Amino acid sequence: MPKKMSNKELYCQLLSYLRPLLPIFIIALVSSIGYAAIDAYVIKLLQPLVDKGIVGRESSFISFLPIILPLLFLFRGLCSFGSNYCMAWVSRKLVLNIRKDLFAHYLRLPVSYFDKNNSGELLSKII
């Protein structure tokens, strides 16, 4: 019977699967931070928009908005896409690597192991 792993050992083993995917994971994190920063900046921009643009009718500020707002939302969309795409790619690749290692482990097990265990149970562990 194999020894039971502690939570810390299990976590470290799972993190070892993330190590080769770390550059894409970092891109996903930076994209998420960019998305959040742009959202915060747009909210911060609402106060001057109301005070200077709508109430004060400052033409210099109003002429500045058609340039900056589309750029902000374009960059926000790119950050959202980058975050979602990279995170999904990392998660799919992570699951694929774990499944490949588990299947390779199954191939090395003796035949008696498969006689003792239900095939549906073994398949559900892979899935």
ChimeraX commands (.cxc) that place a marker at each C-alpha (Angstrom):
marker #1 position 0.00,0.00,0.00 radius 0.5
marker #1 position 1.54,3.36,-1.00 radius 0.5
marker #1 position 2.09,5.91,1.76 radius 0.5
marker #1 position -0.37,8.76,1.99 radius 0.5
marker #1 position 1.05,12.11,0.91 radius 0.5
marker #1 position 0.72,15.17,3.10 radius 0.5
marker #1 position -1.06,18.22,1.73 radius 0.5
marker #1 position 2.24,20.06,1.31 radius 0.5
marker #1 position 3.80,17.19,-0.66 radius 0.5
marker #1 position 0.73,16.92,-2.87 radius 0.5
marker #1 position 0.71,20.67,-3.49 radius 0.5
marker #1 position 4.42,20.66,-4.40 radius 0.5
marker #1 position 3.86,17.76,-6.79 radius 0.5
marker #1 position 0.99,19.62,-8.47 radius 0.5
marker #1 position 3.11,22.77,-8.73 radius 0.5
marker #1 position 5.80,20.74,-10.50 radius 0.5
marker #1 position 3.31,20.27,-13.35 radius 0.5
marker #1 position 2.92,24.06,-13.57 radius 0.5
marker #1 position 6.66,24.77,-13.82 radius 0.5
marker #1 position 7.00,24.14,-17.61 radius 0.5
marker #1 position 3.88,26.24,-18.23 radius 0.5
marker #1 position 5.02,29.14,-16.05 radius 0.5
marker #1 position 5.71,31.71,-18.83 radius 0.5
marker #1 position 2.17,31.42,-20.22 radius 0.5
marker #1 position 0.76,31.44,-16.68 radius 0.5
marker #1 position 2.64,34.69,-15.97 radius 0.5
marker #1 position 1.22,36.21,-19.18 radius 0.5
marker #1 position -2.26,35.28,-17.92 radius 0.5
marker #1 position -1.58,36.89,-14.54 radius 0.5
marker #1 position -0.19,40.09,-16.09 radius 0.5
marker #1 position -3.21,40.26,-18.42 radius 0.5
marker #1 position -5.56,39.87,-15.44 radius 0.5
marker #1 position -3.76,42.64,-13.58 radius 0.5
marker #1 position -3.94,44.87,-16.68 radius 0.5
marker #1 position -7.66,44.20,-17.01 radius 0.5
marker #1 position -8.26,45.11,-13.36 radius 0.5
marker #1 position -6.08,48.23,-13.63 radius 0.5
marker #1 position -7.97,49.48,-16.67 radius 0.5
marker #1 position -11.31,48.89,-14.93 radius 0.5
marker #1 position -10.08,50.88,-11.93 radius 0.5
marker #1 position -8.82,53.69,-14.21 radius 0.5
marker #1 position -12.15,53.91,-16.05 radius 0.5
marker #1 position -13.96,54.22,-12.72 radius 0.5
marker #1 position -11.49,56.90,-11.64 radius 0.5
marker #1 position -12.10,58.70,-14.95 radius 0.5
marker #1 position -15.86,58.94,-14.31 radius 0.5
marker #1 position -15.51,61.75,-11.74 radius 0.5
marker #1 position -13.67,64.14,-14.08 radius 0.5
marker #1 position -15.94,63.05,-16.93 radius 0.5
marker #1 position -18.99,64.23,-15.03 radius 0.5
marker #1 position -17.36,67.33,-13.49 radius 0.5
marker #1 position -15.36,68.64,-16.44 radius 0.5
marker #1 position -17.08,67.06,-19.42 radius 0.5
marker #1 position -20.78,67.14,-18.68 radius 0.5
marker #1 position -21.18,69.87,-16.04 radius 0.5
marker #1 position -18.18,72.12,-16.86 radius 0.5
marker #1 position -18.29,71.58,-20.63 radius 0.5
marker #1 position -14.52,71.97,-20.98 radius 0.5
marker #1 position -13.81,71.46,-24.65 radius 0.5
marker #1 position -10.20,70.33,-24.10 radius 0.5
marker #1 position -11.34,67.50,-21.84 radius 0.5
marker #1 position -14.24,66.53,-24.10 radius 0.5
marker #1 position -11.96,66.34,-27.14 radius 0.5
marker #1 position -9.60,64.10,-25.17 radius 0.5
marker #1 position -12.29,61.46,-24.44 radius 0.5
marker #1 position -12.95,60.13,-27.98 radius 0.5
marker #1 position -9.27,59.27,-28.22 radius 0.5
marker #1 position -8.65,57.74,-24.80 radius 0.5
marker #1 position -11.88,55.80,-24.19 radius 0.5
marker #1 position -11.71,53.54,-27.28 radius 0.5
marker #1 position -8.04,52.88,-26.59 radius 0.5
marker #1 position -8.80,51.98,-22.98 radius 0.5
marker #1 position -11.56,49.58,-23.96 radius 0.5
marker #1 position -9.46,48.08,-26.74 radius 0.5
marker #1 position -6.62,47.42,-24.32 radius 0.5
marker #1 position -9.14,46.12,-21.76 radius 0.5
marker #1 position -10.50,43.68,-24.34 radius 0.5
marker #1 position -7.00,42.52,-25.27 radius 0.5
marker #1 position -6.15,41.96,-21.60 radius 0.5
marker #1 position -9.39,40.05,-21.08 radius 0.5
marker #1 position -8.73,37.86,-24.12 radius 0.5
marker #1 position -5.11,37.26,-23.10 radius 0.5
marker #1 position -6.07,36.34,-19.57 radius 0.5
marker #1 position -8.90,34.00,-20.54 radius 0.5
marker #1 position -7.02,32.35,-23.42 radius 0.5
marker #1 position -3.76,31.81,-21.56 radius 0.5
marker #1 position -5.44,30.56,-18.39 radius 0.5
marker #1 position -7.58,28.11,-20.37 radius 0.5
marker #1 position -4.50,26.93,-22.31 radius 0.5
marker #1 position -2.52,26.38,-19.11 radius 0.5
marker #1 position -5.37,24.51,-17.43 radius 0.5
marker #1 position -5.95,22.23,-20.44 radius 0.5
marker #1 position -2.23,21.53,-20.79 radius 0.5
marker #1 position -1.95,20.86,-17.05 radius 0.5
marker #1 position -4.77,18.32,-17.13 radius 0.5
marker #1 position -3.30,16.71,-20.26 radius 0.5
marker #1 position 0.11,16.29,-18.60 radius 0.5
marker #1 position -1.40,14.79,-15.46 radius 0.5
marker #1 position -3.50,12.37,-17.53 radius 0.5
marker #1 position -0.47,11.35,-19.61 radius 0.5
marker #1 position 1.57,10.65,-16.47 radius 0.5
marker #1 position -1.30,8.69,-14.92 radius 0.5
marker #1 position -1.76,6.64,-18.07 radius 0.5
marker #1 position 1.99,5.94,-18.23 radius 0.5
marker #1 position 1.80,4.80,-14.61 radius 0.5
marker #1 position -1.12,2.51,-15.46 radius 0.5
marker #1 position 0.97,0.92,-18.21 radius 0.5
marker #1 position 3.67,-0.01,-15.68 radius 0.5
marker #1 position 1.28,-1.63,-13.19 radius 0.5
marker #1 position 1.12,-5.41,-12.95 radius 0.5
marker #1 position -1.82,-7.30,-14.43 radius 0.5
marker #1 position -2.96,-8.34,-10.95 radius 0.5
marker #1 position -3.75,-4.70,-10.16 radius 0.5
marker #1 position -6.25,-4.60,-13.03 radius 0.5
marker #1 position -7.77,-7.90,-11.90 radius 0.5
marker #1 position -8.44,-6.46,-8.44 radius 0.5
marker #1 position -9.82,-3.07,-9.57 radius 0.5
marker #1 position -12.88,-2.21,-11.60 radius 0.5
marker #1 position -12.10,-0.79,-15.06 radius 0.5
marker #1 position -14.75,1.93,-14.65 radius 0.5
marker #1 position -13.08,3.11,-11.47 radius 0.5
marker #1 position -9.67,3.23,-13.17 radius 0.5
marker #1 position -11.10,5.15,-16.10 radius 0.5
marker #1 position -12.86,7.64,-13.85 radius 0.5
marker #1 position -9.52,8.43,-12.20 radius 0.5
marker #1 position -8.09,9.40,-15.58 radius 0.5
marker #1 position -11.10,11.46,-16.56 radius 0.5
marker link #1:1,2 radius 0.2
marker link #1:2,3 radius 0.2
marker link #1:3,4 radius 0.2
marker link #1:4,5 radius 0.2
marker link #1:5,6 radius 0.2
marker link #1:6,7 radius 0.2
marker link #1:7,8 radius 0.2
marker link #1:8,9 radius 0.2
marker link #1:9,10 radius 0.2
marker link #1:10,11 radius 0.2
marker link #1:11,12 radius 0.2
marker link #1:12,13 radius 0.2
marker link #1:13,14 radius 0.2
marker link #1:14,15 radius 0.2
marker link #1:15,16 radius 0.2
marker link #1:16,17 radius 0.2
marker link #1:17,18 radius 0.2
marker link #1:18,19 radius 0.2
marker link #1:19,20 radius 0.2
marker link #1:20,21 radius 0.2
marker link #1:21,22 radius 0.2
marker link #1:22,23 radius 0.2
marker link #1:23,24 radius 0.2
marker link #1:24,25 radius 0.2
marker link #1:25,26 radius 0.2
marker link #1:26,27 radius 0.2
marker link #1:27,28 radius 0.2
marker link #1:28,29 radius 0.2
marker link #1:29,30 radius 0.2
marker link #1:30,31 radius 0.2
marker link #1:31,32 radius 0.2
marker link #1:32,33 radius 0.2
marker link #1:33,34 radius 0.2
marker link #1:34,35 radius 0.2
marker link #1:35,36 radius 0.2
marker link #1:36,37 radius 0.2
marker link #1:37,38 radius 0.2
marker link #1:38,39 radius 0.2
marker link #1:39,40 radius 0.2
marker link #1:40,41 radius 0.2
marker link #1:41,42 radius 0.2
marker link #1:42,43 radius 0.2
marker link #1:43,44 radius 0.2
marker link #1:44,45 radius 0.2
marker link #1:45,46 radius 0.2
marker link #1:46,47 radius 0.2
marker link #1:47,48 radius 0.2
marker link #1:48,49 radius 0.2
marker link #1:49,50 radius 0.2
marker link #1:50,51 radius 0.2
marker link #1:51,52 radius 0.2
marker link #1:52,53 radius 0.2
marker link #1:53,54 radius 0.2
marker link #1:54,55 radius 0.2
marker link #1:55,56 radius 0.2
marker link #1:56,57 radius 0.2
marker link #1:57,58 radius 0.2
marker link #1:58,59 radius 0.2
marker link #1:59,60 radius 0.2
marker link #1:60,61 radius 0.2
marker link #1:61,62 radius 0.2
marker link #1:62,63 radius 0.2
marker link #1:63,64 radius 0.2
marker link #1:64,65 radius 0.2
marker link #1:65,66 radius 0.2
marker link #1:66,67 radius 0.2
marker link #1:67,68 radius 0.2
marker link #1:68,69 radius 0.2
marker link #1:69,70 radius 0.2
marker link #1:70,71 radius 0.2
marker link #1:71,72 radius 0.2
marker link #1:72,73 radius 0.2
marker link #1:73,74 radius 0.2
marker link #1:74,75 radius 0.2
marker link #1:75,76 radius 0.2
marker link #1:76,77 radius 0.2
marker link #1:77,78 radius 0.2
marker link #1:78,79 radius 0.2
marker link #1:79,80 radius 0.2
marker link #1:80,81 radius 0.2
marker link #1:81,82 radius 0.2
marker link #1:82,83 radius 0.2
marker link #1:83,84 radius 0.2
marker link #1:84,85 radius 0.2
marker link #1:85,86 radius 0.2
marker link #1:86,87 radius 0.2
marker link #1:87,88 radius 0.2
marker link #1:88,89 radius 0.2
marker link #1:89,90 radius 0.2
marker link #1:90,91 radius 0.2
marker link #1:91,92 radius 0.2
marker link #1:92,93 radius 0.2
marker link #1:93,94 radius 0.2
marker link #1:94,95 radius 0.2
marker link #1:95,96 radius 0.2
marker link #1:96,97 radius 0.2
marker link #1:97,98 radius 0.2
marker link #1:98,99 radius 0.2
marker link #1:99,100 radius 0.2
marker link #1:100,101 radius 0.2
marker link #1:101,102 radius 0.2
marker link #1:102,103 radius 0.2
marker link #1:103,104 radius 0.2
marker link #1:104,105 radius 0.2
marker link #1:105,106 radius 0.2
marker link #1:106,107 radius 0.2
marker link #1:107,108 radius 0.2
marker link #1:108,109 radius 0.2
marker link #1:109,110 radius 0.2
marker link #1:110,111 radius 0.2
marker link #1:111,112 radius 0.2
marker link #1:112,113 radius 0.2
marker link #1:113,114 radius 0.2
marker link #1:114,115 radius 0.2
marker link #1:115,116 radius 0.2
marker link #1:116,117 radius 0.2
marker link #1:117,118 radius 0.2
marker link #1:118,119 radius 0.2
marker link #1:119,120 radius 0.2
marker link #1:120,121 radius 0.2
marker link #1:121,122 radius 0.2
marker link #1:122,123 radius 0.2
marker link #1:123,124 radius 0.2
marker link #1:124,125 radius 0.2
marker link #1:125,126 radius 0.2
marker link #1:126,127 radius 0.2
view
